[in-house]
Amino acid sequence: MRAANAGAQSLGLLCQLQQTERLSAEAVQTVVDRVVLRVVASRPLTAAGIGRLQRVFAEMLCFHHAIAVDQVAEIPRQANSKSEDFVSELG
């Protein structure tokens, strides 16, 4: 139950960050122990903002590996115009 509460709190923090920072994000697992958060934000992310995103995302997924943040101009959509929250690029 404790992990579920932490996950719910982290999800709430991520939603709050998305609203206050005006950002959207996509998580891409590139290798087993690394996830890249692709972030589109209304302004450049600060070091503190990046750290906060990394902490919130790690807590939300209980992911204890490297989480990199890559600020991008846009996040491409799939052919059906849907966006993905989590993409696995594992072979």
N, C-alpha and C positions, 0 to 999 in steps of 0.2 A: 504494500500500500504506500509505503514511503516513496518508492521509486516512481509510482504513478503520480503522486502529488508533485514531486519534483518535476516530472515531465510536463504536467499540466501548467505548473508555474512558469516553466521555461517557454512553453508554447505561448502563454500569455505575454511573456516578456518579448518574444519574437514578434508577435502581432503588434505590440506596443511600439517596438522599434520600427517596424514597417510603416506604421502610421506617423510617428513623430519624425522619423528620418526620411520619410517618403521614399522607401526603397522596396524593391522586389528582389527575390533571390531564388537561385536554383542550386541545389547541392549535386555535385558530380563526384562519384566515387571513381577515382582513376586507378588506384591500386588498393589492395586489401587494407592497408594501414594509413590511407590518405584520402581526404575528401576536400574538394575545392568548392568553396561557396562563390558562385558567380553572382555579383550584386550590381544592380542598376540603382543608383541613388541620385537624388536631385542635386546633390553637391558632393564634392570630394570627401571621402571618409577620412576621419582623423585616426591616429594610432589608437586612441582610446575607444573610438567607435568600432574599429576592427577588432580590438581585444574583446569588447563587449559582445559582438556578434559571435566570435569564436567560443566564448564561454557559454553563451546562451544555447548555441547550436550543439555544443558538446554535451551539455546537461540534458537537452531535449532528447537527444538520441542515445544518451549514455555511451557516447563514442569517445574512446580514450586514445585516439591516435592523432596524427597531424591534421589540422584543419587550416587550410590556406584560404585567404579571401582575395578574390580577383575582381576589382571594380571594372565593369564593362559598360559599353554604351547601350547595348541591348542584349536580351536573351532570346535566341532564336526559338521559334515555335515549330512544332511538328507539322507535317504535311496537312493534317486535319485541323490546323490552327489552334491546337491545344498546347498549353505550356505544361512542363513537368516540374514538380517540386524536387524530385530526387531522380537522378539518372545514374545508372551503373554502366561504366565503360570497362568493366572487368570482362576478360575473355572467356 
